[in-house]
Amino acid sequence: MEDYSKELLRSGIIEAKAGSRESARRYLDRAIYMTSSHDVLAEAWFWMGEIETDPVEKRKALENCLAHDLRHSRARRSLAILDGKLKADEVVNPDKLPATPEGARKTDADRFMCPKCGGRMSFAPDGHGLVCEYCTRNHILGAGAKEADEKDFIIAMATARGHGKPLQEQVFHCNGCGAEFILPPKQISSSCAYCASPHVVSLEKTKDLLAPDGIIPHVFDQKQAIKLLIDWVEGNNIKPETKVELPRGLYLPLWTFDVGGAIDYTYEMNAADDQIFGRRDERQVIRMSDQYPIVVNDLPLPASKKPSAVFLSLVDSFDMKSIKPYDARYLADWPAEIYDVPMADASLDARSQTYKKYKRNLPHLVNNLNIVHTSSANLVIDSFKLNLLPVWMTELPFDGRSHLVLINGQNGVVSSDVLNKVQKQEEQEGKGRLMDFLVDLLND
């Protein structure tokens, strides 16, 4: 009977692709009536939705499909188009992505100037808002803001944004002085080279990149960052070999993924003993299959390659519950990096990391069964977020090379690839001289 229902489904799909809607409907109706398989039911209802022209009936068919297979990607994509969350002309073939245009690209940017006096505005960490440099007028941000929303993975993967990364320069037209200036491809915010007014890329208006979903604002200024750096250097008995550059405040991108589904596994166990005419049969080993459900929330992965190792070691120190919905005003006069790890690539890494972790721990999670095979076929990415995290960055010249140092812009935790403990230098005064220029700034 199930084989017959699959043949009916196959015939219905052929008729649907050929444009014979009524013939396809008869085959699909019969397949739905004959089968008890959730896979066949989901696929039949999806194609029923494909041949429907009435939006109400199409929605019913797609919802029936998802009722039998919640992770049916094509049904979720079609429903997103029906709901207006995805435009049909944005859907791309991930195996044949359009070529990235070469050269500079025109793009839109928001300009942040004081509405009262027209002066330059910047985000002040200690004020949680925009502050005018001339009239000192404050504009509070984040009042009544809710949590940052997550994006649907299936919808994003259907567009070029889910696979894109910045490969070309961006040209801005300054709304203040009329000048045009070029922004580096890995930067999302800058100031006009002529009038110094801050600009932030409007990623929502582009088809190349995904806009950030959440942000943790900076909460202290450069002077505090300098003090934290001095305390960390002295606490670890590190003597820099040359002058240390001042910490630079910026935002770094971070992907977070929600992973769900299940890991399929096959295990061996001994068959039950049977007594036949007083004789014990030889014990046989049988194989059985099962699934272990997976729920992983906000798995973090760096979205920028350069500081990834040091940045990843710092991620756990952030309070991710305090992430606010992204607002471009937080970046006014603050540089922020655009991700150079596409969401599609990062999602593969997130899925792989989840599978490896649970595969390693699976025997202990299922009462030490003798597992002989596992599969990640039913492990899926449900949703994701692109977050911007605040850091202060500098390089520490030590042991013949520069070591990256990152300071958590939320709570001051320091992370670096330099050794945490080094031998104490012969003269403490030498270290003091090299850090004097930083100490002097704290006294200004």
N, C-alpha and C positions, 0 to 999 in steps of 0.2 A: 504493500500500500504506500509506504514512504517513497519507494522508488518511483511509483506512478505519480505521486504528487510532485516529485522533483522534475519529472518529464513535463508535467503540466506547467510548472513554473518556467522551465526552459523555453517551452513553446510560447508562453506569455511574454517573456522578455524579448524573444525574436520578433514577435508581432508588434510589440511596443516600439522597438528600434526601427521597425519598418514603417511605422506611422499608422498601423491598423489598430486604432484605439478600441473599437468595439470587439474585434476578435481577441485582442490582448486582454480586455476585461473579462471575457468568458473564460479564458484559460486561467487567469489569475484568481477569479472567483472560485473556480473548481479546485484549484490548488489549495486555497485557504480552507475550503470545506473538507478536503480529504486528509489534510496533514495534522499532526500533533507536534511537529518539530518546530521549536522556536526559531531556528535559523531559517527554515523555509517560510514560516509565517512572516518574519521580519522582512525578508527579501521580497515576498509577494506584495506586502502592504507598501513597501517602498516604490515598487514599480506601478502599483495602483495609483500612488500619488503622482508619479511621473506622467501618467496619461490623463490625469484629471485637469480640467481647465477652471473649474469653480474653486476659488480660494478656500471656501469653507470645507468642501469635500477633500481638497488636497491636504488641508491641515489635519483633518480626521485620519486620513490614510497615513500621513507621516507620524502622527502621534501613536497610532496603532503599531507602526513599525518600531518605534522607540519603546513601546510597552513590552515588546518581545526581545529587543536588543537595545539597551539604553545607550550603548556606545557605537551604534551604527553611524559611521562618520558621514556617509552621503546623505542620510536622512537629516542629521543635525545640520549639515550645510544647507540643504534645501529649505529647512524650516527657518534658518537664519536669513536666507534670501526672502522668504515669505514675510518674515517679521521686520524686514528692512535693516537688519543688523549687518547684512553683507550684500554688496551690489554684485549682480551677475557678471558685470564686465570686469570685476576685480578678481574673479576666480582664475587661477592659473594652473597649468600642469606642472607639478613639482619636478617631474622628470625632464621637462623642457622649459626651463625658466627663461624669460626674456633677457636679452643681453643688457648689461648695465651701460647706460650712455657714458661716453667718454667726455673729458673736459669739465669745465665749470658748469654748475647748475644754478638756475635762478630759484630762489626760495623765499618764502615769507618769514618775517620775524616780527615779534612784538617789541615795541619800544616803551621804556618806562621812564616817564618824566613827571614831575610834580604837577598835578592839575591846578594848584593854587598859584605858583610862581614860575612854573616851567623849568625848575631846576632839576639837576640830575638826582635820581633816587637809587638807593641800594638797599639790599636786605641786611638788616642789623641783627646779628645773632642774639644779643642781649635784649632786643626789643620785640622779637617775634613778628616783625613787620617791616614795611618799607619806610625808609627815613630820607627826607629831602636834605641834601647837603647845605642848602642855603637857608630855608625857612624852618628847618628841623621839624617839619610836619610829619606825623606818624600815620601809617595806614596799616592797621592790624590785619594779619592774615590768619586763616584757619578757624575763624569764629564759627562754631556750630558745625565744623566739618566732620564727616563720618569717616569710616575706615575706607582705605583704598580698595577699589573693586578689582577682581581678578578677571582676566580675559579668557574666553573660551578657546581652548587649544585647537579644536577642529576648525573653527572659523578662521583663526589666524593662519593656520597651515594652508588654507585654501587660497591665500593671497600672496602677492610678491613680498609684502611686508614681513611675513613669517620667515622668509628665507634671505632677506636682504641685509646688507651691511654697507657702511659708508665707504665708497671707493673714489668719489670725486669731490672736488672742492665746491663750496657753496658760495654764491654771490648774493650779498644783501644790498638792498636799497634802503639807505637811512631815511626815515621819515622826518628827521629833524633838519639836517643840512642838505639832503638830497644826494650825498655822496654814495658811491658803491664801494664796498670793500669785501674782501675774500675771507671766509672763515675756514680754518683747517678742517679736513674731513672728519676728524675724530672729536670735534668740539661742538657743543650745542649752544653756547652762549659766548658773547664777546661785547666789547664796547667799540663804538665807531672810532676810526682812527683820526677823524677830524674834529667832531664835536664832543666826543667822549660819552655819548649817551648809550646806556646799556641796552642790548638787544638779546632776545632769546628766540631760537628757532621754533616755528609753529609746526611741529611734527604731525599734528593732527591733519594738516592740509596736504601732506605729501603722500605719495604712494610707495615710497622707498623703505621707510623705517617705521617701526612701532613707537608710539609716543609713550613716555613713562606713565606708570599707573600710581606710584607712591613715592614719597620722599620723606626723609628724616632731616629736618632743618639743622643747620649749624647752631650751636648753643653757646659758643665762646669765641673770643676774638684772637688775633694773632699773638698778642702779648701773653695771653694765657697759654697758648700753644707753645710759645718759646719757653715759658717756665716749666711746662710739662716735659719738654725735650731735655732741658738742663737737668731736671731731677732724675730722669731716666738714665741719661749718660753718666751722671755722677753715681747713681745707685748701682750701676753695673760696672763701675770702675773702668770705663772706656775713655781712652785718650785719643781723640780724633787727630789724624796726621796732618790735616790742613784745615783751612777755614770751612766752617759748616754754613751752608746756605740757609737763609731764613725759611721756616715752614711756609708752604703755600696752601691756602685753603681752596678746596675744590670738592666736587661731587663725583663719585665713581659709580658706575652702573652695576646692578646685581640682578640676575634672574632668580626667581623662586618658582618652583613647580609643585603642583599637587599630583601625586601619582596614585593610581588606584588599580582596580582589577584584581587579578589573582595570579599566583604562580602554580602551574600544573606540575604535579610530581607523581612518579611511579615508585612504589616501594615493594620490597619482598617480605613475605612472612610465611611461617610454617602453617600448613594445612592442619585442621583439627584431626586428632587421632581417632580412628575408628576401630572398634572391636568386632571382629568377624570370626565366629566359631572359636573363640578363645585365643585367636592369634592377632597380634598387633601389626597392622600394615606399616610399611615403611613410610616415614614422615616425608611429605612432599612440600616443596617450596613453591608458593604461588605468588603471582604479581598482581597488585591492585593499584588503581589510580585515584587521585583525589586532587583537590585544590586548596591552597592556603590564601585567604583574602588579604589584600594589601591596601593599607591606607597610610600615605605619607603626605604630610602637610608642610608646604613652604620649604622644600628642599633647596638650599641656596647654591648657586653656581655663579662665579664671576662672569660678567659680560664683557670684560676688557682683558686682553691677553697679557699686557705688559706687567701690571702689578699683581697678577692673579694669585701667586703662592702666598705672598705677604698679606694681601687683601683678604684671602680666604681664611687665613689664621686669625684675622681681626673680626670677621663677620659675627662669630658667636658672641662677641662682647657687645653687640648692638641690641637694644631693646626693640625687637621687630614689631611688637604690639603697638608701639608709638608711631608707626608709619602713618603719615597723613596723605590724603589724596593729592596727587600732583597738581601744582599750580606754578606756572612759569614765573610768577613774581618772586618765588623763593630764589630764583637764579639770577635776579637782577644784580649785576656787578660781581657775580660769582661764576667762575668757569666750571663747566660740567662736561664730562666726556660722553660721547655717543658710544654705544656698544659696538665692538668690532667682532663679537661672537654672535652670529645669527641665532635667532630663537630656535630654528629647526635643528641646528647643530647642538645647541645647548640641551635641547630636549632629549636627544639621543644619549647624551652623557648622563642626564638625570635618570633616564630609564635604565641605563647600564649600571650606574652606581646602586640604584635600588635593587636591581636583580642580583648583583654580586653580594650585597649585604645580606639579603634574605636567603639566598642560596647557601651562604656560609653558615647561617644560624638556623636554617630550616630543621635539621635533625632535632635540635633542642626544642623547637617550637611545636613539634608534632610527636612528642613523647619518645624521642630517640628511635624512631623507625629507621629501618635499613633502606635508605633512599638510593635508588640506582639511576634515576633520571629526573631532570627538571626541565621546564620549558617556560620561557617568558612570553609566549604567544598571546596570552590574555592580560599582559601587563600594559597599562595604557597611561598616557598623560591626560589628565582631566582639564586642568587649567593652569594659568601661569600669571605672573606679574613681573613688570620691569620696574625696579626700585632704584632710586638715587640715594646713596649713603654719603654722609659728610666726613671728609678726612682732611687732615693737614699732612702734607707730604714734603719730605726733604731727603737728601742723600748724606750718608755719614762716611767720610773717607777713613777707612780703617783696614789694616792688614793688606795694603797694596791695591785696594779697589774701593769703589763706592758701593755702600750698602743702602738699599731703600729702607726708609723709615716712614711708617704711617701712624698717625695719631687719630684715634677715634674722635670725630668732631662732636659726638654726643656726650661722651663721658670721660674722655681723656686717656683711655687705654692705649698703650704704645705697642706696636708690633714691628719687627724687623727681621731680616735674614742674617744679621750680625749675631755672633755668639752672645748669649745672655751674660756670661761671666768671662772676663779676661783677666790676665795678670795685671796687678796694680802697677802703674807706671812709676818710674824711679822718682820722679819729682812731681808732686801734686800741683806745684805752681805752674808747671808747663801746661797742664790741662786747663788750669784756670785762665791762663793767658789766651788760649785758643777759644775759650767760651766767653771772654770778657765782652766782646761786641754784642752778644746776646743779652748778657746781664745788664749792660748799659741801657738797652732798649726798655727793659722792665722799669727802669728808674725814670724814664722820660715822663 
